[in-house]
Amino acid sequence: MPLEVRTTSTLSEAASLLQAERTARFLAGGTLLMRAVNEGDVSFSTIVRTTDPAFGRMRAAGGRIELGAGVTMAQILASRELAFLHPVARAVGGPAVRTMATVGGNLFAAHPYGDFATALLALDARLQLASGFGVREMALEEFLQARERGPRQLVTAVSFERPSDPTAFRFRKMTRTHPKGAAVVTIAALVPASGGRVSAARVALGAMAAQPIRARAIERALEGRPLTAEGVAAAVAAAAREGDPPTDALASAWYRRRVVGVVLRRLLLGEV
Ligand SMILES: Cc1cc2nc3c(=O)[nH]c(=O)nc-3n(C[C@H](O)[C@H](O)[C@H](O)COP(=O)(O)OP(=O)(O)OC[C@H]3O[C@@H](n4cnc5c(N)ncnc54)[C@H](O)[C@@H]3O)c2cc1C
């Protein structure tokens, strides 16, 4: 089937095209979309792409970080200001994938992918969404919860607060193949401490549900506790009750529930 590629010079034109043609798909880095094309997916016959410079723009210097949805993992790895996100970007595929894979595309990547989205969830990111009617903001968590049900929208940018203490941001991905396998479990956490005790932690889990999720039982169990073996024990126990992990070729749901607490304990205690 012929495939039409429409290139727009602005994000708003791209959003209007996507809205007008419900089966059109947006092309970012193409690491997933072009694979679908090559595998003969005929559910769409139009691809929309944009050359709008805003799509790949980063504002990483200040307290509020803004990443255009077209920013790639390689761009993040090249930014000194985003050093705290380098372990996250490095966890996405191999070097060839990272050259193309975008922040926005990661928000749509189905299980077991979505490592960057998991980190953004722990950072409480907000999205800018464009439609033919204009631009609106939405919390990433709300977006992910509705991702499978809602209409496809164009994500133009992502923004979040820079952690005041970069060491409070933690990320760990467990895989079966190294160095670039897909996730058995991914955990991102922001664990600010005040007087040696955790205050207002945010923890997100990847590969523990159909999409990345906030782990509220873990967050509650960490509140007011020190990051010691004893202090994190309740959070580690709570981890097995979070989410609804899928069974796939990488791991069973049972295994994911068994292992998530182990990964969480290592992440919180800084163990290898
Ligand atoms: C070999 C290989 C290894 C991989 N390893 C990992 C991994 O370890 N971790 C991981 O998380 N992912 C991995 N991925 C998946 C993928 O590369 C990443 O998730 C990547 O970030 C997707 O971004 P993209 O720009 O390539 O998306 P695309 O392929 O361009 O798009 C993917 C989907 O998202 C939609 N989309 C993209 N951008 C937008 C936007 N701004 N607004 C609206 N819709 C949009 C597209 O229409 C399409 O449906 C891997 C993929 C491959 C092929």
The ligand as an SDF file (V2000), in Angstrom:
LIG
                    3D

 53 58  0  0  0  0  0  0  0  0999 V2000
   16.4120   -2.1850   18.8090 C   0  0  0  0  0  0  0  0  0  0  0  0
   15.5560   -1.3010   19.6720 C   0  0  0  0  0  0  0  0  0  0  0  0
   15.8530   -1.1790   21.0260 C   0  0  0  0  0  0  0  0  0  0  0  0
   15.0800   -0.3650   21.8470 C   0  0  0  0  0  0  0  0  0  0  0  0
   15.3950   -0.2780   23.1800 N   0  0  0  0  0  0  0  0  0  0  0  0
   14.6430    0.5160   23.9810 C   0  0  0  0  0  0  0  0  0  0  0  0
   14.9550    0.6130   25.3630 C   0  0  0  0  0  0  0  0  0  0  0  0
   15.8970   -0.0060   25.8750 O   0  0  0  0  0  0  0  0  0  0  0  0
   14.1800    1.4030   26.1340 N   0  0  0  0  0  0  0  0  0  0  0  0
   13.1090    2.1040   25.6300 C   0  0  0  0  0  0  0  0  0  0  0  0
   12.4560    2.8260   26.3860 O   0  0  0  0  0  0  0  0  0  0  0  0
   12.7980    2.0320   24.3320 N   0  0  0  0  0  0  0  0  0  0  0  0
   13.5340    1.2610   23.4870 C   0  0  0  0  0  0  0  0  0  0  0  0
   13.2050    1.1510   22.1710 N   0  0  0  0  0  0  0  0  0  0  0  0
   11.9990    1.8040   21.6850 C   0  0  0  0  0  0  0  0  0  0  0  0
   12.2200    3.2010   21.0600 C   0  0  0  0  0  0  0  0  0  0  0  0
   13.4490    3.2870   20.3660 O   0  0  0  0  0  0  0  0  0  0  0  0
   12.1960    4.3400   22.0930 C   0  0  0  0  0  0  0  0  0  0  0  0
   11.1190    4.1690   22.9740 O   0  0  0  0  0  0  0  0  0  0  0  0
   12.1440    5.7160   21.4310 C   0  0  0  0  0  0  0  0  0  0  0  0
   12.2500    6.7160   22.4210 O   0  0  0  0  0  0  0  0  0  0  0  0
   10.8970    5.9500   20.5820 C   0  0  0  0  0  0  0  0  0  0  0  0
   11.0290    7.2440   19.9990 O   0  0  0  0  0  0  0  0  0  0  0  0
   10.9910    7.5090   18.4210 P   0  0  0  0  0  0  0  0  0  0  0  0
   11.2430    8.9640   18.2650 O   0  0  0  0  0  0  0  0  0  0  0  0
   11.8790    6.6030   17.6770 O   0  0  0  0  0  0  0  0  0  0  0  0
    9.4680    7.1470   18.1210 O   0  0  0  0  0  0  0  0  0  0  0  0
    8.7970    6.8810   16.6930 P   0  0  0  0  0  0  0  0  0  0  0  0
    9.1520    5.5200   16.2150 O   0  0  0  0  0  0  0  0  0  0  0  0
    8.9990    8.0130   15.7680 O   0  0  0  0  0  0  0  0  0  0  0  0
    7.2540    6.8880   17.1530 O   0  0  0  0  0  0  0  0  0  0  0  0
    6.7460    5.9050   18.0210 C   0  0  0  0  0  0  0  0  0  0  0  0
    5.2360    6.1590   18.1890 C   0  0  0  0  0  0  0  0  0  0  0  0
    5.0320    7.3600   18.9330 O   0  0  0  0  0  0  0  0  0  0  0  0
    4.3080    8.3170   18.1510 C   0  0  0  0  0  0  0  0  0  0  0  0
    4.9610    9.6080   18.4160 N   0  0  0  0  0  0  0  0  0  0  0  0
    6.3050    9.8540   18.4170 C   0  0  0  0  0  0  0  0  0  0  0  0
    6.5450   11.1110   18.8020 N   0  0  0  0  0  0  0  0  0  0  0  0
    5.3420   11.6800   19.0220 C   0  0  0  0  0  0  0  0  0  0  0  0
    4.9270   12.9780   19.4320 C   0  0  0  0  0  0  0  0  0  0  0  0
    5.8050   13.9420   19.7080 N   0  0  0  0  0  0  0  0  0  0  0  0
    3.6000   13.2180   19.5480 N   0  0  0  0  0  0  0  0  0  0  0  0
    2.7030   12.2390   19.2700 C   0  0  0  0  0  0  0  0  0  0  0  0
    3.0150   10.9980   18.8860 N   0  0  0  0  0  0  0  0  0  0  0  0
    4.3370   10.7230   18.7670 C   0  0  0  0  0  0  0  0  0  0  0  0
    4.4500    7.8670   16.7110 C   0  0  0  0  0  0  0  0  0  0  0  0
    3.3590    8.2780   15.9210 O   0  0  0  0  0  0  0  0  0  0  0  0
    4.4920    6.3650   16.8650 C   0  0  0  0  0  0  0  0  0  0  0  0
    3.2140    5.8430   16.9910 O   0  0  0  0  0  0  0  0  0  0  0  0
   13.9700    0.3470   21.3160 C   0  0  0  0  0  0  0  0  0  0  0  0
   13.6760    0.2290   19.9420 C   0  0  0  0  0  0  0  0  0  0  0  0
   14.4470   -0.5770   19.1400 C   0  0  0  0  0  0  0  0  0  0  0  0
   14.1120   -0.6690   17.6740 C   0  0  0  0  0  0  0  0  0  0  0  0
  1  2  1  0
  2  3  1  0
  2 52  2  0
  3  4  2  0
  4  5  1  0
  4 50  1  0
  5  6  2  0
  6  7  1  0
  6 13  1  0
  7  8  2  0
  7  9  1  0
  9 10  1  0
 10 11  2  0
 10 12  1  0
 12 13  2  0
 13 14  1  0
 14 15  1  0
 14 50  1  0
 15 16  1  0
 16 17  1  0
 16 18  1  0
 18 19  1  0
 18 20  1  0
 20 21  1  0
 20 22  1  0
 22 23  1  0
 23 24  1  0
 24 25  2  0
 24 26  1  0
 24 27  1  0
 27 28  1  0
 28 29  2  0
 28 30  1  0
 28 31  1  0
 31 32  1  0
 32 33  1  0
 33 34  1  0
 33 48  1  0
 34 35  1  0
 35 36  1  0
 35 46  1  0
 36 37  1  0
 36 45  1  0
 37 38  2  0
 38 39  1  0
 39 40  1  0
 39 45  2  0
 40 41  1  0
 40 42  2  0
 42 43  1  0
 43 44  2  0
 44 45  1  0
 46 47  1  0
 46 48  1  0
 48 49  1  0
 50 51  2  0
 51 52  1  0
 52 53  1  0
M  END
$$$$
